[in-house]
Amino acid sequence: MADKKATILVADDDPRLQRLTQYTLEQQGFRVLVASDGPEALDIAKRELPDLILLDVMMPTLDGFEVLRRLRRDPRTQHIIVIFLTSKAEVVDKVRAFDAGANDYLVKPIDMTELEARVRSFLARARPAAAPEALPQGLVLCPFSLRGGMGVSSLAVNLAVSLAQLWQVDVPLVDLALESGHAALMLDLRPAYTWADLAGYSLEEVELPLVQGYLAPHDSGVHVLAAPPEPQAAANITGPLVNKVLTLLRDNYPFVVVDTPSNFVETTLAALDLAEHILLVLSPELAAVKSATQALEVFALLDYVSERVAPILNWVFPEGGLPRQDIEAALGLSIRAVIPYGRSLFVAGINRGIPVVLGAPTASPAMVIQQMAYHLSPAERQAQKPPEPSEMWLRLQRAQRR
């Protein structure tokens, strides 16, 4: 939620945009003041000392550039955050704005979701440091495989939904398959923003409110940070950016699930480094086992302790396959869970945009993933009955008693 004490001044001579901006920000809990021309904006700013001003360039009597120059000359108002909202898109106008002391410059028409994210980000950075809330650090869970076609994305999506439904909490699902991610598609979401938009900010600008503004919410409680729509945009997303985003999410949510690609590039390693649980997904065939052993060799070079790695056997074909004990011998680790064959279920779920754990929650593959979510959760959650148990929690309790 917005800081209730934050006051925002909207200075714009367009009554329609003024009302829309005021309504949007008030719905988020901000106190909003309005001005229709330059002198009125200066008068309100000096009297009310708002935390942030949304300032139009073209206004009667005094334009936005002059208003900003006068604000910056006055010791009482020189610290106020000022974001220009204007239809003037020329580079020369942007240069004038920043020379005058603007904090940001947005060109109309304005997307209100982006505006809210920018406002939250600037206010969060300007807010004086306070004693941090004692939140327990969340868990980062990364399904991973060096071999494609193992069902990593399906597991990531269904695991995130299971955690959200099981404990009735919000769960960020971060799609790091940056060149071909489908996490949003699997949830029938069409995000307005993706990783590509976050990549336009410096690391110093990336704060929790900004990141939250780019998460696409799903009815299940999952919030998706989607892969870019254009594969070439992946080149702009760096390991330090991924580390910053995942750290912010981990420190503010009980669980973060990351859909990883089949590689060890910088962005993938940034996620694996933070993972409490790396779910090493493989199928019961020789090539998949070889890829899994190669991944384990890299994990050893990276000094990942074996307790962080949980092999997950996904039966992606209907019959045959290597014996479980032979796979465990090759890996040197015990299989944590076995997802039974359910290709038609998963394909139908992907085509409908409804994860298996929601569309067919009592089917064997879905039950295994729900049980996995339960057992990967912290022991203190498992030990206590939730105040209002979810249907998924009750279903798992019934299954355990059988």
N, C-alpha and C positions, 0 to 999 in steps of 0.2 A: 504494500500500500504506500501511497505517497505520504511524505512528511506533512502532517496536518498544519504545521506552523509555516510551511513554505508559502510565500506570497508571490504571485506572478502578475505583472502588469502587461496587458495586451494593448499595444498602441498601433491602431490601424484605422484608416478612414473608410474601409469597406465594411458596412454594418453586417452584412451576411457572414463574412469570414470572421469578423469580431465575435459574433454570437456563437458561431460553430466552435471556434477555439476556446471561448469561455466555457461553453457547455462541456466540451471534451475534458478540459482540465479540472473543472469542478467535479465531474463524475469520478475523477481519480483522487479526490480529496484535497486538492489545492485551493487556496484562497485566491480568487482572481479579481483583479481590478482592470478597468478598461479606460482608454483614452482615444479620442477621435482626431486629434491633431498634435503637432509638436509642442506648443506651449502647455497644453493640458497634460501631456505626457511628462514634461519636466516638472510641472507643479506637483503631480501625484507622486513622482519618483522622489522628490525632495521631502515631501510630507510623510509618505508611507514607508520609504526605504525598502522596496520590494527585494526579494532574493534574486529575481530574474526578470528581465524585460524581453518580450517579443516585440520587435520594433520594425515597422514598415519603413521603406525608404521614401516613397512618394506620399507625403502628407501635407495638408494645408499649412501655410505660414512658415513653418520650419520643417525642412525635410529630415529624414532619419539620420543622415550623416552629421548634420549640425546638432541635432539632439544628443547624439552620442558624444560628440566633441565636448559639449557643455557638461555632460554627466562626468566625463573623465577629468575635467578641470576642477570639479567640486570635490573636496575631500570626503564629503558625506556620501557621495554617490559613485565615486570612482571605482569602487570594488564590485559594483553590481554586475552580474552576468548579463550580457546583452547578446541576443540571437536575432539577426536580421531575417525577416520573412518578406520576400519581395519578388516581384515579377521581373526585375532587372537581372538578366542572366549573363551580361557581358563580363569578361574577365576584369576590365578596368573598374567596374563597379565593385566587384569583390575585393580588389586591391584597395580601393578607397575605404571600404568597410573595415578591413583588417588594419589599415593604417590608422583609422580613427579609433581603434581599440575594440572591435567586435570580437566576441568569443566564437561565433559560428555564423554561417550564412546559408540560408535555405531558400531555394527558388520555388515560387508558386507555380502550379498548384501544390499544396502541401499535403502529404499523406499524414493523417493524424496519428497513426501508430508510430511512424518514424519520429514525428515531433515529440510525442510523449517520451519515447526512448531517449531522445537528445536531452530533453528537459531533465529527466531523471538522472542521466549521466552527469550533467553539469552540476546539478544540485548535490549529488552524492560526493563529488570531488570537492565541492566548496564547503561542505558541512564540516565543522570542527571535529577533530578526532575525539571519540568517546570510548569509554571502556567497552570492549567487544562483548556481545551477548555470548553466554557460555553454551554454544551449540556444539553437540558432539560432531566430530568430523564424519562426513558421510563415506560410503563405500563406492569406489569406482569399479565397475565390472566390465571386462572386455572379452566378449567372445572373439576368438581369433583362429585363423588357419592359414598356413602358407599355400594351401591347395584350394582353388576355387571350387564352387559347387558343393560345399560341405554343409550349407544351410546356416552360415554364420549370421546373415541378416535376419533370417526368419527367427533364429534363436534370440537375437538381440531385441527384436521388436516384441516377441511374445514374453520374454523375460521382463522387459520394462513394464509391459502392461500387467503382468502378474504381480510384480512388486507394488505397483500403484494400487491395484485392486485389493491385493492381500492386506495391505496395511493402511489403505485409504490415505495415501500421501501423494504429493506431486513428485514425478520422477522425470528428470531430463533424459532424453534419448539423443545422443550426439552422433550424427552420421559422419564418420571420417572416411568413408569410401568416396573420396572427394571428386573423383572423375566419373563415377557411375553409381552414386548412392540411390537407394530406393526405399529408405526407411519411411519417408513421408508418404510415398505411394502405397506402401503396405498398410498404412493407416487411413488411406483415402483423404489425405491432406494436400492442400495446394498452398504452401507457405508463400507469403508475400516477400519474405526475406530469408536469406540463407547465409552460409559461411562467407560467400563472396561479399556480402554487404559489411560484415564485421571486419573483413580484411582491409576495408578502406580507412580504418581508424589506427592511430598509433597505439602501442601497448599501454601508454599512460592514460589514454582515453577509455580503454576497455575496463569498465567497472560493472558490478553486478546488475544495476538497473538497466544498463545498455544491453547486456547480454540477454536479460529476461525479455526485453522488448523484441528480440529476434527469435524467440522460441514460439513455435506454432503449437497451440494447445489442442489436445484430443480429449474427447469425452471421458476416456478411461482414467485420466489423471496424468498421462504421459505428455511431455512438452518436447517437441522435436526441434533440434537445431539441424536444419536440412543441408544436404550437400548442394553445391552450386548447380544451377540448371545447365551451364555450359562447362564442358570438361576443362577447357583452357583456363578457367578461373581458378582451378586448383593450384596453379603455380604461384598465386598470390597469398596462399595460406601457409604460414610458417609454423615450425615447431614451437617457438616461443609463444606465438598467439594461441596455439592449442593448449599449451601448458597453462597459460593465464586463464583461459576460459574454463578449462576443466577444474582448475584449482578453485576458482570462484564458485563453481557449481558444487563441487565436493564439500566446500566449507559452509554451504547454505542449504543443501538438500540431503536427506538421509541416504539416497541412492542416486548414482549416475551410471547409466548404461551406455557403452560406446560400441557402435557398429564399426568394426575395423576392416580394412582391405587386406588382401593377401600379399603383404609386402612388409619390409622393415624400413620404410622411408622415415624421414625426420618426424613427420606428423604422427605416424603410427607409433613410433618409439616414445613420443611425448605422452601418448595415452597409456601405453604399456608401463612406462615408468611410474605412473600414478596409480595403477590398478592394484586394488586389494586382492582381486581374483581375476586371473587370466584363464578363461574357459577355452581350453585347447580342443577345438572341434575336429573330429576325424570320422571317417567311415571305415567299416571293417574290410578294407582292401589294401593291397600292398603299397600302391603309390601314396595313398593317404597316410599310412603308417610311416613311410619313409619321410614324407613332408613334415609329419609331426615330430619325428626324431631330429630332423634338421632344425626345426623351430626350438626344440629343447636345447640343442647345442648352442644356439644363439642366446637363449635365455641364460645359460650357464656363463657365457662370455660376458653378459651384461650383469652378472651377479644377482640374478633373480633367484630368490630362495624357492626350493621346490614346493613349499607349502602354499605359495601363491598360485601355483599352476594346478588346474583341475581338468584332466582329460574328460571330454564328453564324447561318447560314442553315438553318432547319429546314423541310424540304419536307413540309408538313402535308397536302398534297393530291396525288393520284396523277399529274397531268399538267398542262401549261400553266405559267403563271407568268412573271414578269418575268425577263429575262436577267440573269445575274449581274453583267455589266459595267455594266449600267444601274443596278443597285442600289448597286454600289460607287461609281459616279459621284455618285449622290444623297447617299450617306453621307459621301463624302470619305475613306473608309477601306476597306482591303482586307478581304474576307471571310476569317475565320480558318479556318473549317471549314464543310462542308456536310453536314448529316444527311439522308440519302436517305429517301424516303417509306417508312414502315413502320408505318402506323396499326394494322393488326391485331396486330402484334408488341407495340406499346406498350399497347394496350387489354388484350390477353391478360395481359401482365405486371402491369398494375394490378389486374385482376380476381383474379389468383392471388396477388398480393403478392410476386411474384418479378421484380425488375428485369430488363430485357432483357439487360443485360451478364452476368447469371447464367443466365437461362433460355434465351437464344439467343445465346451469346457470339460465334459466328462470323458471325452475320447482319450485313449491311452497316451498318445504323444502329448496332448495338452496337460494331462494330469502329471506327467513326468516333469514338464517345464514348471508347472505350479509348485510341485514339491521341491524342485531345484531352487526356486525363488525363496521358498520358506527356509530351506536349510542353508542357503547362502546369507541369510539375514543374521544380524548380530544375535548372540545368545540371549541377551536381555529381552529382545522382542519375542523370540520363540518361547521364552519362559513365562510370559504374561499374556493373559487373555485380553484382547483389545476391549476398551469400554463399549464399543459398538461393533461387534465382529462383522466383517464383511461376509458375503455369501461364499466367496472363495475360501476364506479362513475356515468357515464352518464345514465346507465340503472337504477340505484337507483333514480336518479333525475327524470327520466321520470315516474317511478312508483309512486313517491310521488305526482306528479302533477295530477295523475288520480283521 
